[in-house]
């Protein structure tokens, strides 16, 4: 079996709801899956490839979930349903009011709805990477939390005073009540279901990052992580602001000549402080922090988590006001006020080096892939300046009439502003220079998607959308009368023409495939909506039309079953794909492997094996490619890059929960479980294999 490229695994679910049915497009099988719904369905939600729909009015109320892994719908009667939320493949529904309020969950790991759990006076519903929290407001108010690992609702040990402030991160939650001298801050661990409380008087800010939380109050900062499972206090005089990134946190003391920045490194549970006079702004970039002053002259400082070191811009350079700092790929760039002495400065995290460019009248700055680019808007003497890691200087290229700059992936695009003679310029680090420019008449809008760009003019009678493919340095255009919306997804683009197009009663919908870099068009009368995720695009009109472009299929999908008036639509990225290749064991029972999570860096990912032989040794095989080789009477899908020796519990289950590593976007992984089972044909049973794509 030949390995497939990563792009072939990227896909997305699309759902269109009319008055009587919900139609879900299942990309692995390229087919529509229809579910009859109650006529007053009025809510639709996405959740990591799965789709939820619900009606919150009328005497009969139901919630429905489309499971993208198996391509099946799951319905649940939910009397009094009022609210629905989705996250990490899971869903939660609030129902009823007052003392009879209840909550239901749909667990992507088990593919089952739970029974109603009474949560008196439930009033808000919050999600966090596959977990959910609800607040019960009453004389003794509590916060309840649920995760697919714990599977039960857990209440805070202490009442939460009104009004509550709730933050979710990495499947965990933190909550605090009204500010007072006796206020408490609580954190909940989605892996254990345990709440941890700490006295934190007058807390005025609470943030989360990669499952950790931090709060500040007056002269202290409080930090919680699932590793320590405790709130820990740090003395910080006059703490005024806090930001989180990559599991780390940064706190500023009162802005003045004596301002100090404090950086917390999450993996070592340590603090590092640095005097940063007059700094009043914190910026983030993949776990690193930059601080600067936006309101008066000052300097800039950056902290690198890897080296746990603060680096200051040379005092030779004074940052004028107002300054603008941008983070990208862990690095930072800062631009001071536009004028004859404008300077752009870039900081390389791992080297701790600041590099300066004297670029008078520079007006715009953007970052992409750890690189930075800025443009000077000065007529025929306009220019674009670029900086890349490892470079000893900024590189400047003349671009007359530079008007707009955007970054995407590791690339940049600049559009000029000279009407019918407008041109677009593209920069890629594969060849660190601006490519030969292309004519893109009247262009004034740019949309980026994973290194590619779409360039267009909004609301022109005869507008054209241009798409630039980075890998081939190719530009393809498509006529779209009066285009007014272009969106990108997984390196592809979709565009719709205006509902009020004077040139045609049929407003067109087009899609550009990032794999084949070709435009494909379909006609949809009076298009009024467009959504995209996972490279799948769904468009609808306000009466009875829908169209879906499937990147996996590489074409516009066949129309869904006849619609009775389209009123809801949604697209959702599908990170998990059930590949089959299971092998039954004792008594013909087949083990089942399921997963849930967003597959974004830092978010939790959960694997659950069920229906396996109890208390048995097993192997979890993980590979980046497909092997497809015979194995113990079945087929082993992955290559054996990683083989884990594990075991099932007394019920024949195994649950694994771990954070998604960073730097894996769009990489493909295959997982397959093999269990020692004397009842299997050759002594080993196998689960289905899962293929997933990191987001």
C-alpha positions as CSV (number, residue, x, y, z in Angstrom):
1,X,0.0,0.0,0.0
2,X,1.6,3.2,-1.1
3,X,1.9,6.1,1.4
4,X,-0.4,9.0,0.8
5,X,0.6,12.6,1.1
6,X,-0.6,14.7,4.0
7,X,-2.9,16.9,1.8
8,X,-5.0,13.9,0.8
9,X,-6.0,13.4,4.4
10,X,-7.2,16.9,4.9
11,X,-11.0,17.2,4.8
12,X,-14.0,18.8,6.4
13,X,-17.6,18.1,7.2
14,X,-20.3,20.4,5.8
15,X,-23.9,20.5,7.1
16,X,-26.9,22.2,5.6
17,X,-30.2,22.3,7.5
18,X,-33.6,22.9,5.9
19,X,-37.0,22.9,7.5
20,X,-37.2,19.1,7.9
21,X,-33.8,17.6,7.5
22,X,-30.1,18.0,8.3
23,X,-27.8,17.0,5.4
24,X,-24.2,16.3,6.4
25,X,-21.5,15.9,3.8
26,X,-19.2,13.0,4.8
27,X,-15.8,13.6,3.1
28,X,-14.2,10.2,3.5
29,X,-17.0,8.5,1.5
30,X,-18.0,11.6,-0.6
31,X,-21.7,11.2,0.3
32,X,-24.5,13.0,1.9
33,X,-25.9,11.6,5.2
34,X,-29.4,12.9,6.0
35,X,-31.2,13.1,9.4
36,X,-34.9,13.9,9.8
37,X,-35.2,16.8,12.3
38,X,-38.0,18.6,14.0
39,X,-39.3,21.4,11.8
40,X,-38.2,24.3,14.1
41,X,-34.5,23.4,14.3
42,X,-32.7,26.7,14.8
43,X,-29.2,26.0,16.2
44,X,-26.2,24.5,14.5
45,X,-22.7,24.0,16.0
46,X,-19.4,22.5,14.8
47,X,-16.9,20.5,16.9
48,X,-13.7,19.2,15.4
49,X,-15.4,17.6,12.4
50,X,-18.6,16.7,14.1
51,X,-21.8,18.7,13.7
52,X,-24.6,19.4,16.2
53,X,-28.0,20.7,15.4
54,X,-30.9,21.4,17.8
55,X,-34.2,23.2,18.2
56,X,-34.7,25.4,21.2
57,X,-38.3,26.3,20.7
58,X,-41.6,24.4,20.6
59,X,-43.0,21.7,22.8
60,X,-40.8,18.9,21.3
61,X,-37.1,19.4,21.4
62,X,-34.3,17.3,20.1
63,X,-30.5,17.5,19.7
64,X,-28.7,15.7,16.9
65,X,-25.0,15.0,16.4
66,X,-23.3,13.9,13.2
67,X,-20.3,11.8,14.0
68,X,-17.8,12.5,11.2
69,X,-15.7,9.4,12.1
70,X,-18.4,6.9,11.4
71,X,-20.7,9.1,9.2
72,X,-23.7,8.5,11.4
73,X,-26.3,10.7,13.2
74,X,-27.1,10.4,16.9
75,X,-30.4,11.9,18.2
76,X,-31.5,12.7,21.7
77,X,-34.7,14.0,23.1
78,X,-33.9,17.0,25.2
79,X,-37.0,18.5,26.9
80,X,-36.7,22.2,27.4
81,X,-33.4,22.5,25.4
82,X,-32.1,26.1,25.4
83,X,-28.4,26.1,24.5
84,X,-25.9,24.0,22.7
85,X,-22.1,24.1,22.6
86,X,-19.4,22.0,20.8
87,X,-15.7,21.5,21.4
88,X,-13.1,18.9,20.7
89,X,-15.6,16.6,19.0
90,X,-17.9,16.7,22.0
91,X,-21.2,18.6,22.7
92,X,-23.1,19.9,25.7
93,X,-26.8,20.9,25.9
94,X,-28.5,22.9,28.5
95,X,-32.2,22.3,29.2
96,X,-34.9,23.5,31.5
97,X,-34.8,26.4,33.9
98,X,-34.7,27.0,37.6
99,X,-34.3,24.1,40.0
100,X,-35.2,21.6,37.2
101,X,-32.4,22.8,34.9
102,X,-30.2,19.9,33.5
103,X,-27.3,19.3,31.1
104,X,-26.7,16.6,28.6
105,X,-23.4,15.7,26.9
106,X,-22.4,13.8,23.7
107,X,-19.0,12.1,24.2
108,X,-17.0,11.6,21.0
109,X,-14.9,8.9,22.7
110,X,-18.0,6.7,23.3
111,X,-20.3,8.1,20.6
112,X,-23.1,8.2,23.1
113,X,-25.4,10.8,24.7
114,X,-25.5,10.9,28.5
115,X,-28.6,10.9,30.5
116,X,-29.8,14.3,32.0
117,X,-27.7,15.5,35.0
118,X,-29.6,18.0,37.2
119,X,-27.7,21.3,37.6
120,X,-30.1,23.7,39.4
121,X,-30.3,27.2,37.9
122,X,-27.8,26.5,35.2
123,X,-27.3,29.8,33.4
124,X,-24.1,29.8,31.3
125,X,-22.2,27.1,29.3
126,X,-18.5,27.4,28.6
127,X,-16.2,25.1,26.5
128,X,-12.6,24.3,26.7
129,X,-10.9,22.0,24.2
130,X,-13.4,19.1,24.6
131,X,-14.5,19.9,28.1
132,X,-17.5,21.9,29.4
133,X,-18.4,24.0,32.4
134,X,-21.8,25.3,33.5
135,X,-22.6,27.9,36.2
136,X,-25.5,27.3,38.6
137,X,-26.7,30.7,39.9
138,X,-28.6,30.5,43.2
139,X,-28.2,31.5,46.8
140,X,-25.4,28.8,46.9
141,X,-23.9,29.1,43.4
142,X,-21.5,26.5,42.1
143,X,-19.5,25.8,38.9
144,X,-19.8,22.3,37.4
145,X,-17.2,20.9,34.9
146,X,-17.2,17.8,32.7
147,X,-14.5,16.2,30.4
148,X,-14.7,13.1,28.2
149,X,-12.0,11.5,30.5
150,X,-13.8,12.0,33.8
151,X,-17.2,11.5,32.3
152,X,-19.0,13.0,35.3
153,X,-19.9,16.6,36.4
154,X,-17.8,17.9,39.3
155,X,-18.8,20.9,41.4
156,X,-16.5,23.4,43.0
157,X,-16.0,22.7,46.7
158,X,-17.0,26.3,47.6
159,X,-19.8,28.5,46.3
160,X,-18.9,31.0,43.6
161,X,-19.9,34.6,44.4
162,X,-21.6,36.6,41.7
163,X,-20.7,37.5,39.0
164,X,-18.4,34.6,38.0
165,X,-15.5,35.0,35.6
166,X,-14.7,31.7,33.8
167,X,-11.6,30.8,31.7
168,X,-11.1,27.6,29.8
169,X,-7.7,26.3,28.6
170,X,-6.5,22.9,27.4
171,X,-9.5,21.1,28.7
172,X,-9.2,22.6,32.1
173,X,-11.1,25.5,33.7
174,X,-10.5,28.3,36.2
175,X,-13.2,30.5,37.8
176,X,-13.3,33.3,40.3
177,X,-16.2,35.2,41.7
178,X,-16.8,38.9,42.4
179,X,-13.7,40.8,43.5
180,X,-13.5,41.2,47.3
181,X,-11.0,40.9,50.1
182,X,-12.2,37.3,50.7
183,X,-12.4,36.1,47.1
184,X,-11.3,32.6,46.0
185,X,-9.9,31.4,42.7
186,X,-10.7,27.8,41.6
187,X,-9.0,25.6,39.0
188,X,-10.4,22.3,37.6
189,X,-8.2,19.5,36.1
190,X,-10.0,17.8,33.2
191,X,-7.9,14.7,33.6
192,X,-8.7,14.0,37.3
193,X,-11.9,16.0,37.8
194,X,-10.5,17.7,40.9
195,X,-11.1,21.3,41.8
196,X,-8.3,23.3,43.6
197,X,-9.1,26.5,45.4
198,X,-6.9,29.3,46.7
199,X,-7.6,32.5,48.6
200,X,-6.8,35.3,46.2
201,X,-8.0,38.6,47.5
202,X,-9.1,41.2,45.0
203,X,-8.1,39.3,41.9
204,X,-8.7,41.5,38.9
205,X,-7.5,39.4,35.9
206,X,-7.4,35.7,35.1
207,X,-5.9,34.1,32.0
208,X,-5.2,30.6,30.7
209,X,-2.6,29.1,28.5
210,X,-2.1,25.4,27.5
211,X,-4.1,24.1,30.4
212,X,-2.4,26.4,33.0
213,X,-3.9,29.5,34.6
214,X,-2.6,32.7,36.2
215,X,-4.3,35.5,38.0
216,X,-3.1,38.8,39.5
217,X,-4.3,40.8,42.4
218,X,-2.6,43.9,43.8
219,X,0.8,42.8,44.8
220,X,0.7,39.1,43.8
221,X,0.4,36.7,40.9
222,X,-1.2,33.2,41.3
223,X,-0.3,30.3,39.0
224,X,-1.9,26.9,38.6
225,X,-1.0,23.9,36.4
226,X,-2.1,20.3,36.4
227,X,1.5,19.3,37.1
228,X,1.6,20.9,40.5
229,X,-2.2,20.7,41.0
230,X,-1.9,23.7,43.4
231,X,-2.2,27.4,43.2
232,X,1.2,29.1,43.9
233,X,1.7,32.7,44.8
234,X,4.4,35.0,43.6
235,X,5.1,38.5,45.0
236,X,4.8,41.1,42.3
237,X,4.4,44.7,43.5
238,X,1.6,46.6,41.8
239,X,0.8,44.0,39.2
240,X,-1.3,45.6,36.6
241,X,-1.5,43.4,33.4
242,X,-1.0,39.8,32.5
243,X,-0.8,37.7,29.3
244,X,-0.4,34.0,28.6
245,X,1.2,32.1,25.7
246,X,2.5,28.6,25.2
247,X,1.9,27.6,28.8
248,X,3.9,30.6,30.0
249,X,2.8,33.9,31.5
250,X,4.0,37.5,31.6
251,X,3.1,40.1,34.3
252,X,3.8,43.8,34.2
253,X,4.1,45.9,37.4
254,X,2.7,49.5,37.4
255,X,3.8,51.3,34.3
256,X,6.4,54.0,35.3
257,X,10.1,54.5,35.2
258,X,10.4,51.6,37.6
259,X,8.2,49.1,35.6
260,X,9.3,45.5,35.8
261,X,8.2,42.6,33.6
262,X,7.9,39.1,35.2
263,X,8.0,36.0,33.0
264,X,6.7,32.6,34.3
265,X,8.2,29.5,32.6
266,X,5.5,26.8,32.9
267,X,7.6,23.7,32.4
268,X,10.0,24.6,35.1
269,X,7.6,26.5,37.4
270,X,10.0,29.4,37.7
271,X,9.9,33.2,37.4
272,X,12.3,35.6,35.7
273,X,12.1,39.4,36.1
274,X,13.6,42.3,34.2
275,X,13.4,46.0,34.6
276,X,11.5,47.5,31.7
277,X,11.0,51.2,32.3
278,X,7.7,52.7,31.2
279,X,6.6,49.4,29.4
280,X,2.8,49.3,29.4
281,X,2.0,46.7,26.6
282,X,2.6,42.9,26.5
283,X,2.8,41.0,23.2
284,X,2.9,37.2,22.7
285,X,4.6,34.9,20.2
286,X,4.5,31.1,20.7
287,X,5.4,31.1,24.4
288,X,7.7,34.1,24.2
289,X,6.8,37.7,25.3
290,X,7.7,41.2,24.2
291,X,6.9,44.3,26.1
292,X,7.1,48.0,25.0
293,X,5.5,51.4,25.6
294,X,2.8,52.4,23.1
295,X,2.1,55.9,24.6
296,X,5.5,57.6,24.9
297,X,9.1,57.2,24.0
298,X,10.8,54.1,25.4
299,X,12.5,50.9,24.4
300,X,11.5,47.2,23.7
301,X,12.3,44.0,25.6
302,X,11.7,40.4,24.7
303,X,11.8,37.1,26.7
304,X,12.8,33.8,25.2
305,X,11.3,30.8,27.0
306,X,13.9,28.5,25.6
307,X,16.8,30.4,27.1
308,X,14.7,31.9,29.9
309,X,16.4,35.3,29.2
310,X,15.2,38.9,28.7
311,X,16.9,40.8,25.8
312,X,16.6,44.6,25.5
313,X,16.8,46.6,22.3
314,X,20.0,48.7,22.4
315,X,19.5,52.0,24.3
316,X,20.9,53.7,21.2
317,X,17.5,53.3,19.6
318,X,14.5,55.1,21.2
319,X,11.1,53.8,20.2
320,X,8.9,56.8,19.3
321,X,5.1,56.8,19.9
322,X,2.9,55.2,19.0
323,X,4.9,52.0,18.5
324,X,3.6,48.7,17.2
325,X,5.0,45.3,18.1
326,X,4.2,42.1,16.2
327,X,5.0,38.5,17.1
328,X,5.6,35.6,14.8
329,X,7.1,32.1,15.2
330,X,8.5,33.1,18.6
331,X,10.2,36.2,17.3
332,X,9.2,39.9,17.5
333,X,9.4,43.0,15.4
334,X,8.6,46.6,16.4
335,X,7.8,49.6,14.3
336,X,7.9,53.1,15.8
337,X,5.8,56.1,14.6
338,X,5.8,56.7,10.9
339,X,8.1,59.6,9.9
340,X,11.5,60.5,8.4
341,X,13.3,58.7,11.2
342,X,11.1,55.5,11.3
343,X,12.9,52.4,12.3
344,X,11.9,48.7,12.2
345,X,13.5,46.3,14.7
346,X,13.4,42.5,14.7
347,X,14.3,40.2,17.5
348,X,15.5,36.6,16.9
349,X,14.5,34.5,19.9
350,X,17.0,31.7,20.0
351,X,19.9,34.1,19.4
352,X,18.6,37.0,21.5
353,X,19.7,39.5,18.8
354,X,17.9,42.7,17.7
355,X,18.4,43.8,14.1
356,X,17.5,47.4,13.0
357,X,16.4,48.8,9.6
358,X,16.3,52.5,8.9
359,X,13.2,52.7,6.7
360,X,11.8,56.3,6.7
361,X,8.0,56.6,6.5
362,X,7.4,52.9,7.0
363,X,3.6,52.5,7.7
364,X,2.7,48.8,8.0
365,X,4.3,45.8,9.6
366,X,3.3,42.1,9.6
367,X,4.7,38.7,10.5
368,X,4.5,35.2,9.1
369,X,6.4,32.0,10.0
370,X,8.8,33.8,12.3
371,X,9.6,36.3,9.6
372,X,8.6,40.0,9.2
373,X,7.8,42.4,6.4
374,X,7.0,46.1,6.3
375,X,6.0,48.5,3.5
376,X,6.7,52.1,2.9
377,X,3.8,53.9,1.2
378,X,5.5,56.7,-0.6
379,X,4.3,56.7,-4.3
380,X,7.0,55.8,-6.8
381,X,9.6,55.5,-4.0
382,X,7.6,53.0,-2.0
383,X,9.3,49.8,-0.8
384,X,9.0,46.5,1.1
385,X,11.5,45.5,3.7
386,X,11.8,41.9,4.9
387,X,13.6,40.2,7.8
388,X,14.2,36.5,8.3
389,X,15.8,34.5,11.1
390,X,19.6,34.3,10.7
391,X,19.8,37.5,8.6
392,X,22.2,40.1,9.7
393,X,20.0,42.9,8.3
394,X,16.7,43.9,6.8
395,X,16.4,43.6,3.0
396,X,14.6,46.4,1.2
397,X,13.0,46.1,-2.3
398,X,11.5,49.1,-4.3
399,X,7.8,48.6,-4.9
400,X,6.1,51.7,-6.3
401,X,2.7,52.6,-4.8
402,X,2.8,49.8,-2.2
403,X,-0.6,49.9,-0.6
404,X,-1.3,46.7,1.4
405,X,0.8,43.9,2.9
406,X,-0.3,40.5,4.3
407,X,1.5,37.5,5.6
408,X,0.5,33.8,5.3
409,X,2.5,30.7,6.2
410,X,6.0,31.9,5.8
411,X,5.2,34.1,2.8
412,X,4.2,37.7,2.2
413,X,2.1,39.5,-0.4
414,X,2.1,43.2,-1.3
415,X,-0.6,44.9,-3.5
416,X,0.0,48.3,-5.2
417,X,-2.6,51.0,-5.3
418,X,-2.7,52.3,-8.9
419,X,-6.0,51.3,-10.3
420,X,-6.1,49.3,-13.6
421,X,-2.3,49.1,-13.4
422,X,-2.3,47.5,-9.9
423,X,0.2,44.7,-9.4
424,X,0.9,42.1,-6.7
425,X,4.3,41.0,-5.4
426,X,5.0,37.8,-3.5
427,X,7.8,36.8,-1.2
428,X,8.8,33.3,-0.1
429,X,11.8,32.2,2.0
430,X,12.3,29.3,-0.4
431,X,13.9,31.9,-2.5
432,X,14.4,34.9,-0.2
433,X,13.4,37.6,-2.6
434,X,10.3,39.1,-4.1
435,X,9.1,37.1,-7.0
436,X,8.3,38.5,-10.5
437,X,5.2,40.7,-9.9
438,X,1.9,39.9,-11.5
439,X,-0.8,42.3,-12.9
440,X,-3.9,42.2,-10.7
441,X,-6.0,45.2,-11.9
442,X,-7.9,47.2,-9.3
443,X,-7.0,44.7,-6.5
444,X,-7.4,46.2,-3.0
445,X,-8.0,43.1,-0.9
446,X,-5.8,40.2,0.1
447,X,-6.7,36.9,1.9
448,X,-4.0,34.5,3.0
449,X,-4.3,30.7,3.7
450,X,-1.3,28.6,4.7
451,X,1.2,30.3,2.5
452,X,-1.1,30.9,-0.5
453,X,-2.9,34.2,-1.3
454,X,-6.1,35.4,-3.0
455,X,-6.1,38.9,-4.4
456,X,-9.2,40.7,-5.5
457,X,-11.3,43.9,-5.6
458,X,-14.5,43.8,-3.6
459,X,-17.8,44.9,-5.2
460,X,-16.7,45.5,-8.8
461,X,-19.1,44.9,-11.7
462,X,-16.5,42.7,-13.4
463,X,-14.1,41.7,-10.7
464,X,-11.5,39.0,-10.9
465,X,-10.1,36.9,-8.0
466,X,-6.5,35.9,-8.4
467,X,-5.0,33.0,-6.4
468,X,-1.2,32.6,-6.0
469,X,0.2,29.1,-5.3
470,X,3.4,29.5,-3.3
471,X,5.1,26.1,-4.1
472,X,4.9,26.7,-7.8
473,X,4.9,30.5,-7.9
474,X,1.8,30.3,-10.1
475,X,-1.0,32.8,-10.4
476,X,-4.5,31.7,-11.6
477,X,-7.4,34.1,-12.0
478,X,-11.2,33.6,-12.1
479,X,-13.9,36.0,-13.1
480,X,-16.4,36.5,-10.3
481,X,-19.0,39.3,-10.9
482,X,-19.2,41.6,-7.9
483,X,-17.3,39.4,-5.5
484,X,-17.9,40.4,-1.9
485,X,-16.5,37.5,0.2
486,X,-13.3,35.5,-0.1
487,X,-12.3,33.0,2.6
488,X,-9.4,30.7,2.9
489,X,-9.1,27.2,4.4
490,X,-6.2,24.7,4.4
491,X,-4.4,26.5,1.6
492,X,-7.6,26.7,-0.5
493,X,-10.0,29.6,-1.2
494,X,-13.7,30.1,-1.7
495,X,-15.5,33.2,-3.1
496,X,-19.1,34.2,-3.7
497,X,-20.5,37.0,-5.7
498,X,-22.9,39.6,-4.3
499,X,-26.5,38.8,-3.9
500,X,-27.3,42.1,-5.6
501,X,-25.2,41.4,-8.7
502,X,-26.6,43.4,-11.6
503,X,-24.9,41.2,-14.2
504,X,-26.7,38.0,-13.4
505,X,-29.6,36.6,-11.4
506,X,-27.4,33.7,-10.5
507,X,-24.6,34.8,-8.2
508,X,-21.6,32.5,-8.7
509,X,-19.7,30.5,-6.1
510,X,-16.1,29.5,-6.9
511,X,-13.4,27.6,-5.2
512,X,-9.6,27.4,-5.7
513,X,-8.0,24.1,-4.8
514,X,-4.7,24.5,-3.0
515,X,-3.6,21.0,-4.2
516,X,-4.2,21.4,-7.9
517,X,-4.2,25.3,-7.9
518,X,-7.2,25.3,-10.2
519,X,-10.4,27.3,-10.0
520,X,-13.7,25.5,-10.2
521,X,-17.1,27.2,-10.4
522,X,-20.7,26.3,-9.6
523,X,-23.8,28.4,-10.0
524,X,-26.0,29.0,-7.0
525,X,-28.9,31.5,-7.3
526,X,-28.8,34.4,-4.8
527,X,-25.9,33.1,-2.7
528,X,-26.0,34.5,0.8
529,X,-23.6,32.5,2.9
530,X,-20.2,30.9,2.8
531,X,-18.3,28.9,5.4
532,X,-15.2,26.8,5.3
533,X,-13.1,24.4,7.4
534,X,-10.6,21.6,6.6
535,X,-10.5,22.6,2.9
536,X,-14.3,22.1,2.6
537,X,-16.5,25.0,1.5
538,X,-20.3,25.2,1.9
539,X,-22.4,27.9,0.3
540,X,-26.1,28.4,0.6
541,X,-28.8,30.8,-0.5
542,X,-31.7,32.1,1.6
543,X,-34.4,29.9,-0.1
544,X,-33.5,26.5,-1.4
545,X,-29.9,26.0,-2.6
546,X,-26.6,24.7,-1.3
547,X,-23.3,23.8,-2.8
548,X,-20.2,22.1,-1.2
549,X,-16.7,22.1,-2.5
550,X,-14.7,19.1,-1.2
551,X,-10.9,19.4,-1.4
552,X,-10.6,15.7,-0.8
553,X,-12.9,15.0,-3.7
554,X,-11.3,17.9,-5.6
555,X,-14.6,19.1,-7.0
556,X,-18.0,20.6,-6.2
557,X,-20.0,17.8,-4.6
558,X,-23.3,16.7,-6.0
559,X,-26.2,18.7,-4.7
560,X,-27.8,17.5,-1.4
561,X,-31.3,16.0,-1.4
562,X,-34.0,18.4,-2.3
563,X,-34.1,21.2,0.3
564,X,-37.2,22.7,1.8
565,X,-35.8,26.2,2.3
566,X,-32.2,26.4,3.6
567,X,-31.8,28.3,6.8
568,X,-28.6,26.9,8.6
569,X,-25.2,25.9,7.4
570,X,-21.8,25.0,8.9
571,X,-18.4,23.6,8.0
572,X,-16.1,21.8,10.4
573,X,-12.5,20.5,10.1
574,X,-12.3,16.7,10.4
575,X,-9.0,15.8,12.1
576,X,-9.8,12.1,12.6
577,X,-10.6,9.4,10.0
578,X,-11.7,5.9,10.8
579,X,-9.8,3.7,8.4
580,X,-11.1,0.3,9.4
581,X,-8.7,-2.7,9.4
582,X,-10.1,-4.1,12.6
583,X,-9.9,-7.8,13.6
584,X,-12.4,-9.5,15.9
585,X,-11.3,-11.3,19.0
586,X,-12.9,-13.6,21.6
587,X,-16.6,-14.3,20.8
588,X,-16.3,-12.3,17.6
589,X,-16.2,-9.0,19.6
590,X,-14.3,-6.3,17.7
591,X,-12.1,-3.7,19.6
592,X,-13.0,-0.1,18.8
593,X,-10.5,2.9,18.8
594,X,-12.0,6.4,19.0
595,X,-10.4,9.8,19.5
596,X,-11.4,13.4,20.3
597,X,-9.7,16.7,20.5
598,X,-8.9,19.7,18.3
599,X,-5.4,18.6,17.4
600,X,-4.1,22.1,17.8
601,X,-0.8,22.6,19.5
602,X,-1.1,22.4,23.3
603,X,-4.7,21.2,23.3
604,X,-5.4,17.8,24.9
605,X,-5.9,14.8,22.6
606,X,-7.7,11.7,23.9
607,X,-7.7,8.1,22.6
608,X,-10.0,5.5,23.9
609,X,-9.9,1.8,23.2
610,X,-13.0,-0.2,24.1
611,X,-14.5,-3.7,23.6
612,X,-11.0,-5.3,23.8
613,X,-10.0,-8.4,25.8
614,X,-9.9,-7.4,29.5
615,X,-6.6,-7.2,31.4
616,X,-4.6,-8.1,28.4
617,X,-1.2,-6.9,27.0
618,X,-1.5,-4.8,23.8
619,X,0.6,-2.8,21.4
620,X,-0.3,0.7,20.2
621,X,1.5,1.2,16.8
622,X,2.0,4.8,15.6
623,X,3.4,5.7,12.2
624,X,3.7,8.7,9.9
625,X,3.1,6.5,6.8
626,X,0.9,3.6,5.8
627,X,2.5,0.2,5.7
628,X,-0.6,-1.9,5.0
629,X,1.3,-5.2,5.7
630,X,-0.2,-8.6,6.7
631,X,0.0,-9.0,10.5
632,X,-1.5,-11.9,12.7
633,X,-4.3,-12.6,10.2
634,X,-5.1,-9.0,9.6
635,X,-3.6,-5.8,8.1
636,X,-1.3,-3.4,10.1
637,X,-1.9,0.1,8.7
638,X,0.9,2.2,10.1
639,X,4.6,2.0,9.7
640,X,6.2,1.0,13.1
641,X,7.7,4.4,13.9
642,X,6.6,4.1,17.6
643,X,5.4,1.0,19.3
644,X,4.0,1.3,22.8
645,X,3.6,-1.7,25.0
646,X,0.4,-1.1,27.1
647,X,-2.5,-3.1,28.6
648,X,-6.3,-3.0,28.9
649,X,-8.1,-2.6,32.2
650,X,-10.6,-5.1,33.7
651,X,-13.3,-3.8,31.4
652,X,-11.2,-4.1,28.2
653,X,-10.7,-0.4,27.9
654,X,-7.7,1.9,27.6
655,X,-7.8,5.7,27.8
656,X,-4.8,7.8,26.9
657,X,-4.8,11.6,27.3
658,X,-1.9,13.9,26.4
659,X,-1.3,17.4,25.0
660,X,-0.8,17.9,21.3
661,X,2.8,18.7,20.6
662,X,3.7,21.9,18.8
663,X,5.2,22.3,15.3
664,X,3.1,19.4,13.8
665,X,0.6,21.4,11.7
666,X,-0.7,19.3,8.8
667,X,1.5,16.3,9.6
668,X,-0.3,12.9,9.3
669,X,-0.3,10.2,11.9
670,X,-1.8,6.7,11.9
671,X,-2.6,4.8,15.1
672,X,-3.6,1.1,15.3
673,X,-4.1,-1.1,18.4
674,X,-3.3,-4.8,18.6
675,X,-4.4,-6.8,21.6
676,X,-3.2,-10.3,22.8
677,X,-6.4,-12.4,22.5
678,X,-6.3,-16.2,22.4
679,X,-9.8,-16.1,20.9
680,X,-8.6,-14.3,17.7
681,X,-7.7,-16.3,14.6
682,X,-3.9,-16.0,15.2
683,X,-3.9,-14.8,18.8
684,X,-4.2,-11.1,18.3
685,X,-7.3,-8.9,17.8
686,X,-7.1,-5.4,16.3
687,X,-9.0,-2.2,16.6
688,X,-9.9,0.0,13.7
689,X,-7.0,2.2,12.6
690,X,-7.3,6.0,13.0
691,X,-5.6,8.5,10.7
692,X,-5.5,12.1,11.9
693,X,-4.0,15.4,10.7
694,X,-2.6,17.9,13.1
695,X,-4.2,21.3,12.8
